[in-house]
Amino acid sequence: MFKDLYSQEAKVLEENFVSLEIPAASDKIINFASGVPDPRTIPVKDIEAVTIEVFKRYGYNSLQYAPSTGFASLIDEISRFVYRTRGLKTNSDNTIVVSGSQQGLDLISRIFIDPGDIVVVEEPSYVLALNVFRLRRVRFVAIPVDDKGMKVEMLEDAIKRYGREGKRIKLVYTMPIAQNPTGTTMCEERRKYLLELAERYNFVIVEDDAYGLLTFEEEAPKPIASIDKSGSVVYLSSFSKILAPGLRMGYIIVGDDETAKKMHIMKQFMDLGTSTLSQLIVETALKKGVVDKAIEYAKSLYRLKRDIMIELIDEELSDGVSRTSPKGGFYTWLKLNRDVDTEKILELSRKRGVIFTPGKRFCINEDKCLDAMRLSYSNPSENDIRIGIHILADVLREVL
């Protein structure tokens, strides 16, 4: 009816946009597809107590409008939290509270990207970030990821190549720690190298640190933003994976003051402000140590589930199949190393009650990821991981 009235952005949606599967809770299926937290990691009782306290303390004000860029008191708590846990120095002027990191990606793209701009992403990369950039109609440059993260030396080659053509790369999107979908972490040398390139060639690094606090090493690797002295990094994180995704609470930290001001204004245009109630719940949860306690429990549980999954993969899928060794987060990346499309394998495994996400959904160059799949160990129970990998192994043996 309205097809001839659609905006250019709406018309882009007609193309092959992919989403991540989140089956209904009632579905009898083992879900290796979705990056959904384990229910046990969401501190329901603590959040309930915090919410009651918020209502008692703030009354109707907890349901009123909030400042568009976030409560100053919450930003103060976030500042203390990220300095203590991530080594980041921040303040109310350069911190923007957003409705989950997905809104943060949208906000960042509106500030920096025009149609036709060149944007660098890792390959593979987070599919919903790719979709945000697709909506802005960018030109992609995909840089491969190995077990040490993005191959930054290939990025420099691309920068020089485009430079010779009179073109420039404007933005690099990276998830350097416990990357989605591979679970790998960029080594310190490459993190420093990437920052040096941003300073030398004047592009912005968008650092998505969704899983940085869910790493399995003794001490979590520090983000690129923690060593940024030039304002080249826009840092993005959220409380979805470490507290509760339903609160829809994320934050952006901007090194450059002028950019922060523009984001403050743009955020107001987008939604007038993030949920007042969610902000006050997160602020109180930070003050009372609820977030710290939830992180420690989540890390121990996800480490256990990671170990179960990769041990079973090695036992049942060892013949020619390769996987990443997740340093944290929710995922491992499986390569079958065969001439096969995992979309077709998904059709078969779904009939057996197991789903995963085919690799090509995370890649700009789909042909390089046809034989790959992302397996998430975050949501299924330990027993379901065992059952699901066994079923998937049977399916793969039949196909391969």
QUIPE-V364840 format. One line per field, one symbol per residue. ss: DSSP state (A for helix, B for strand, O for the rest). Layout:
ss = ???
This chain:
ss = OOAAAOOAAAAAOOOOOOOOOOOOOOOOOBBOOOOOOOAAAOOAAAAAAAAAAAAAAAAAAAAOOOOOOOOAAAAAAAAAAAAAAAOOOOOOOOBBBBOAAAAAAAAAAAAAOOOOOBBBBBBOOOAAAAAAAAAOOOBBBBBBBBOOBBOAAAAAAAAAAAAAOOOOBBBBBBOOOOOOOOOOOOOAAAAAAAAAAAAAAOOBBBBBOOOOOOBOOOOOOOOAAAAOOOOOBBBBBBOOOOOOAAAOOBBBBBOOAAAAAAAAAAAAAAAOOOOAAAAAAAAAAAAOOAAAAAAAAAAAAAAAAAAAAAAAAAAAOOOOOBBOOOOBOOBBBBBOOOOOOAAAAAAAAAAOOBBOBBAAAAOOOAAAOOOBBBBBOOOOOAAAAAAAAAAAAAAAAAAO
